[in-house]
Amino acid sequence: MWGRPDILWGLLALAIPVALHLLQLRRFKRVAFSNVAFLRDVQKETRSRHRLRNLLILLARLLAFGCLILAFADPMLTPESKAGEAGRNAVSIYVDTSPSMMASGESAPLLQEAKGKANALVESFAETDLFHIFTSGFSGQDQRFLTQPEALERVASIQLSSHSPGLESVMERTLDQLGRAESASRRAFWISDVQESSHEVNTMMPPDTTVSWHLLPVQANPSPNLWVDSVWFETPLALPDREAELHVRIGHDARDGVDGLPLQLRVDGVPEALGSFNVVPGMPTDTVLRFTHGAPGPHLVEVRLDDAPVSFDDVHHVGYNVSSGVKALHWSGGALQDKTTQAVQQAFESSDGLVEVDWVQSLPTSPTLMGYDLLVVHAIDEPSLGA
């Protein structure tokens, strides 16, 4: 049996060495020679011996290429003949390793409970049965049947992954492997916490009735999960040494209210603010963290809360840039002595030098406009088509 039977089509390429061999056959040619006295001591190679040597070279090449193709086709060492399959079971066990399996169960993390159930399942069958163990990662090494000792070793090596496949994908992978043991009694076991986001049973296709399907759920403790949903600044412009307000929205699935939960803010890896928030059932929580902007340039903000045991969604990262100042363009249709124009100019001048303003009466070219952060338009009665 082959794990990747499509590669066996590569055996057709063995015709290439045969064709090259036929094209390169040497044909003997008779040459008239007047004196053979000096050639009597030369050992002659007969035509039959020459053909035998070429044939052995061809067979060696074909054997080498054939073995290479068969190796890539992933041959299965477990016998799966019709006679051998009769009277035994082909067992497929799926262990959910998505991030939600980090949650705590009744006695241990959900993943440990799932591995314990998978281990008990393997031991409950006979040693002669075939076992297919795979996880949410859909690893290529799991596309084959295992013996009972190999299955127990595979279960022990299972770890968390970042993938969360849907039930239809799990079913397709199960049927693909069990289809290679049609004469055996086929059984499928799914061990999962059955998250609604990825395990929508109502949209699934009807399962294959020739397979005995079993769902073994593992349930987390009813402890609530909290996560950082989003963050945003109060103002769109960040200036050096100015106070900043960072709004944080926290999502949760708590059924009871909780007060005084800690929240930490780091900027470029340095703690800048500590806060707390309260959880109200049925609605997200909004809070504000205050800190002071640093030097001009790019910065990285990290908002972190402590929510064990599911911690993969407890940290939120956002990058932002601190500007050294604002370059503004005042496009006015009136003269510089106009009262309204002077009022706008005075408003910019009162910004303690943070706003650098240029006054023009005609709109500059597009490349020039790209160099400004702010454009103020005043008293333009008939703007040009490009304005």
C-alpha positions in Angstrom: 0.0 0.0 0.0 1.2 3.5 -0.8 0.7 6.7 1.1 1.1 8.8 -2.1 0.1 6.6 -5.0 0.0 9.4 -7.5 3.8 9.5 -7.5 3.8 6.0 -9.0 3.0 7.6 -12.3 6.6 8.6 -12.3 7.5 4.9 -13.1 6.6 5.8 -16.7 9.8 7.9 -16.7 11.7 4.6 -16.7 11.2 4.6 -20.5 13.7 7.4 -20.8 16.8 5.3 -19.9 15.6 2.6 -22.2 15.3 5.0 -25.1 18.7 6.5 -24.4 20.2 3.0 -24.3 18.7 2.1 -27.6 19.9 5.3 -29.2 23.5 4.9 -27.9 23.9 1.2 -29.0 27.3 0.8 -30.7 27.3 -1.1 -33.9 30.4 -3.0 -35.0 31.8 -2.1 -38.4 34.2 -4.3 -40.4 37.4 -2.5 -41.4 39.8 -4.0 -43.9 43.3 -4.2 -42.4 46.3 -5.5 -44.3 48.5 -6.7 -41.4 47.2 -8.1 -38.1 50.5 -9.2 -36.7 50.6 -6.5 -34.0 47.0 -7.2 -33.0 47.3 -10.9 -32.2 48.1 -10.3 -28.5 45.1 -8.0 -27.9 42.3 -9.6 -26.1 39.1 -9.3 -28.2 35.8 -8.5 -26.7 33.0 -10.5 -28.3 29.8 -8.9 -29.4 27.7 -11.0 -27.0 29.8 -9.9 -24.0 29.5 -6.3 -25.0 25.7 -6.6 -25.2 25.6 -8.3 -21.8 27.6 -5.4 -20.2 25.3 -2.8 -21.7 22.2 -4.7 -20.5 23.5 -4.9 -16.9 24.2 -1.1 -16.9 20.7 -0.5 -18.2 19.1 -2.7 -15.5 21.2 -1.0 -12.8 19.9 2.4 -13.9 16.3 1.3 -14.1 16.6 -0.3 -10.6 18.0 2.9 -9.1 15.4 5.2 -10.6 12.6 2.8 -9.7 13.7 2.5 -6.1 13.8 6.3 -5.9 10.3 6.7 -7.2 8.9 4.0 -4.9 10.5 5.7 -1.9 8.8 9.0 -2.7 5.5 7.1 -3.0 5.6 6.4 0.8 5.2 2.6 0.9 3.3 1.3 3.9 4.9 -1.4 6.0 1.6 -2.4 7.6 0.0 -5.2 5.6 -3.5 -4.3 4.5 -4.5 -7.0 2.2 -8.2 -8.1 1.9 -7.5 -11.3 3.7 -5.5 -9.6 6.5 -8.2 -7.0 7.1 -11.1 -9.4 7.5 -12.0 -9.8 11.2 -10.1 -6.8 12.5 -10.8 -3.1 13.1 -9.6 0.0 11.4 -9.8 2.8 14.0 -9.4 6.5 13.2 -9.0 8.8 16.3 -9.0 12.6 15.9 -7.7 14.6 18.8 -8.6 18.3 18.7 -5.4 20.4 19.4 -6.8 23.8 18.6 -6.0 26.7 21.0 -9.3 26.3 22.9 -8.0 23.0 24.2 -5.8 25.0 26.6 -8.7 25.5 28.9 -9.0 23.6 32.2 -11.2 20.6 32.4 -12.5 18.7 35.4 -9.1 17.3 36.5 -6.5 18.7 33.9 -6.2 20.8 30.8 -8.6 19.7 28.1 -5.7 18.5 25.8 -4.4 16.2 28.6 -7.9 14.8 29.1 -8.3 14.2 25.3 -4.9 12.4 25.2 -6.0 10.2 28.1 -9.2 9.2 26.3 -7.3 8.5 23.1 -4.8 6.4 25.0 -7.7 4.4 26.6 -9.3 3.9 23.2 -6.2 2.5 21.6 -5.6 0.1 24.5 -9.3 -1.1 24.3 -8.7 -2.6 20.9 -6.7 -5.7 19.8 -3.0 -5.5 19.0 -3.8 -6.7 15.4 -6.1 -3.8 14.7 -5.1 -0.8 12.5 -4.9 2.7 14.1 -5.0 6.1 12.5 -4.1 9.0 14.9 -4.3 12.6 13.6 -4.7 16.1 15.1 -5.9 19.6 14.1 -2.4 20.2 12.5 -3.2 17.7 9.7 0.5 16.6 9.7 1.6 14.5 6.7 3.1 11.9 9.1 -0.4 11.0 10.2 -1.5 9.8 6.7 -0.9 6.1 7.5 -2.1 3.3 9.7 -0.1 2.5 12.9 0.3 -0.6 15.0 -0.9 -0.4 18.6 2.5 0.5 20.1 3.1 3.1 17.4 -0.4 4.6 18.1 0.3 4.9 21.8 3.6 6.6 21.1 1.9 9.0 18.7 -0.8 9.9 21.3 1.9 10.7 23.8 3.6 13.1 21.4 0.5 15.2 20.7 0.9 18.9 21.3 -1.2 22.1 20.9 -1.4 23.7 17.4 -2.7 27.0 16.0 -5.0 25.3 13.5 -8.8 24.9 14.0 -10.2 22.8 11.1 -13.9 22.4 10.7 -15.7 19.1 11.1 -16.1 18.6 7.4 -12.4 18.7 6.9 -11.9 16.3 9.7 -14.5 14.0 8.2 -12.8 14.1 4.8 -9.5 13.2 6.3 -11.0 10.4 8.3 -12.8 8.8 5.3 -9.7 9.2 3.1 -7.7 7.0 5.5 -10.4 4.5 6.4 -11.1 4.0 2.7 -7.8 2.2 2.5 -9.1 -0.6 4.7 -12.5 -1.3 3.2 -12.6 -5.0 4.3 -12.0 -4.1 8.0 -14.6 -2.9 10.5 -14.2 0.8 10.3 -14.6 3.0 13.4 -14.1 6.8 13.8 -13.7 8.6 17.1 -13.5 12.4 17.5 -12.2 13.9 20.8 -12.9 17.6 20.9 -14.4 20.4 23.0 -16.7 21.1 20.0 -16.3 24.8 19.6 -19.3 26.4 17.8 -17.0 28.6 15.6 -15.4 25.6 13.9 -17.7 22.7 14.7 -21.0 23.6 13.1 -22.8 20.3 13.0 -25.9 21.6 11.2 -23.9 22.5 8.0 -22.1 19.1 7.8 -22.7 16.6 5.0 -24.4 13.3 6.0 -21.6 10.9 7.3 -20.7 7.7 5.6 -23.0 5.0 7.1 -20.4 2.3 6.5 -18.3 3.9 9.2 -19.2 3.8 12.9 -18.9 7.4 14.1 -18.4 8.4 17.8 -18.0 11.9 19.3 -16.3 12.0 22.7 -16.6 15.6 24.0 -14.4 17.2 26.6 -15.8 20.1 28.5 -14.0 23.0 30.1 -14.8 24.4 33.5 -17.3 27.3 33.4 -14.6 29.8 34.2 -15.0 32.9 32.0 -12.5 33.8 29.2 -11.4 37.4 28.7 -9.6 38.8 25.7 -8.3 42.2 24.4 -10.7 43.0 21.6 -9.3 46.3 20.3 -7.4 49.4 21.2 -7.4 53.0 19.8 -6.0 56.4 20.7 -8.1 59.4 21.7 -6.4 61.7 19.2 -5.1 60.8 15.7 -1.8 62.7 16.2 0.9 61.6 18.7 3.4 64.4 19.7 6.5 64.1 21.8 6.1 64.5 25.6 2.4 64.9 25.3 -0.1 62.9 27.4 -1.9 60.1 25.6 -5.1 58.3 26.2 -5.3 54.7 24.9 -8.8 53.2 24.9 -9.0 49.5 25.4 -12.1 47.3 24.7 -12.1 43.9 26.5 -14.4 41.1 25.4 -15.5 38.3 27.7 -18.1 35.5 28.1 -18.5 35.9 31.9 -21.9 35.2 33.4 -21.2 37.0 36.7 -19.7 40.4 37.3 -16.0 40.7 38.4 -14.3 43.9 39.7 -10.8 45.1 39.9 -9.1 42.9 37.2 -5.6 44.1 36.3 -4.5 45.5 33.0 -0.9 46.4 32.0 0.5 48.7 29.2 4.0 48.4 27.8 5.6 50.7 25.3 8.7 49.3 23.5 8.8 46.6 26.2 8.9 49.1 29.1 5.9 49.2 31.6 4.2 52.6 31.2 0.8 52.2 32.9 -1.3 49.9 35.1 -5.0 49.9 35.3 -8.0 47.8 36.3 -11.4 47.1 34.9 -14.7 45.6 35.8 -16.6 42.9 34.0 -20.4 43.3 33.5 -22.2 40.2 32.0 -23.6 40.6 28.5 -21.5 43.6 27.4 -17.9 44.4 26.6 -15.8 46.5 28.9 -14.1 49.8 27.9 -11.3 51.4 29.9 -8.6 54.0 29.4 -4.9 53.8 30.0 -2.9 57.0 30.2 0.8 57.5 29.5 3.2 60.1 28.0 4.4 59.8 24.4 8.2 59.4 24.0 10.7 60.6 21.4 9.7 61.0 17.7 9.7 57.8 15.7 7.9 54.4 15.6 6.8 52.7 18.8 5.2 49.4 19.8 2.4 49.3 22.3 1.5 46.0 24.2 -1.7 45.7 26.2 -1.8 42.7 28.4 -4.3 41.1 30.8 -3.9 38.0 33.0 -6.6 35.4 32.2 -5.5 31.8 32.9 -5.7 29.2 31.6 -6.6 30.4 28.0 -3.9 33.0 27.5 -3.3 33.1 23.7 -5.8 36.1 23.4 -4.6 38.0 26.4 -2.0 40.3 24.6 -2.8 42.9 21.9 0.0 44.6 19.9 -0.3 47.9 18.0 2.4 50.1 16.4 2.2 53.9 16.1 4.4 56.8 15.2 5.2 59.9 17.2 5.6 63.0 15.0 8.0 65.8 15.8 5.4 68.4 14.6 2.7 69.1 12.1 3.3 70.8 8.8 0.2 72.6 7.6 -0.7 74.5 4.4 -3.1 77.5 4.6 -4.7 78.0 1.2 -6.6 81.3 1.4 -8.4 83.3 -1.2 -8.0 86.5 0.8 -5.0 88.7 1.5 -2.7 88.0 4.4 -4.1 91.2 6.0 -7.6 89.8 6.0 -9.1 89.4 9.5 -10.2 85.8 9.0 -6.8 84.8 7.4 -5.0 86.5 10.4 -7.2 84.6 12.8 -6.3 81.3 11.3 -2.6 82.2 11.3 -2.8 83.2 14.9 -4.4 79.9 15.8 -1.5 78.0 14.3 1.1 80.3 16.0 -0.5 79.6 19.4 0.5 75.9 19.1 4.0 76.5 20.8 5.8 75.7 17.6 4.3 72.3 17.1 2.5 73.4 13.9 4.5 74.9 11.0 2.2 76.7 8.6 2.8 78.0 5.1 0.3 80.5 3.6 -0.5 80.4 -0.2 -3.1 82.0 -2.4 -2.9 79.3 -5.2 -2.9 75.6 -4.9 0.5 74.1 -5.3 1.3 70.9 -7.3 0.5 67.5 -6.0 4.1 66.5 -5.1 4.3 69.7 -3.0 1.0 68.8 -1.2 2.3 65.4 -0.3 4.8 67.1 2.0 2.0 68.5 4.3 0.1 66.8 7.1 -2.8 69.3 7.1 -4.5 71.5 4.5 -6.7 74.4 5.6 -8.9 76.0 2.8 -10.4 79.4 3.4 -12.3 81.9 1.2 -11.9 80.0 -2.1 -14.9 81.0 -4.3 -13.9 79.1 -7.5 -11.4 76.3 -6.8 -9.6 74.9 -9.8 -10.5 71.6 -11.3 -7.5 70.0 -9.5 -8.5 71.3 -6.1 
